[in-house]
């Protein structure tokens, strides 16, 4: 048959088989599926959950190639006047959640 990235993601989300574990003292820490094309001119795509329980996670695509220009959605957030860099430190709070995490949470809410 023909196995796709989606097929592998479904397998990693399968709790009945015991592949996806979310209890009993052991938990799936994160999952990854990679698409490795035979054509060397086509970049590989790696999908990561980076969150526990792939059955409730979104697989996010990443491509690693030389000379790629990062887009704002995948760079760490920066804060002008960051309270961690001020003396005294942490006198106020900022929302440090990454944009991808925020979007993951929104997608999870939609899935539920």
Buried (B, 14 or more C-beta within 10 A) or exposed (E): EEEEBEEBBEBBBEBEEEBBBEEEEEEBEEBBBEBEEEEEEEBEBBBBBBBBBBBBBBBBEEEEEEEEEEEEEEEEEEEEEEEEEEEEEEEEEEEEEBEBEEEBEEBBEEEE
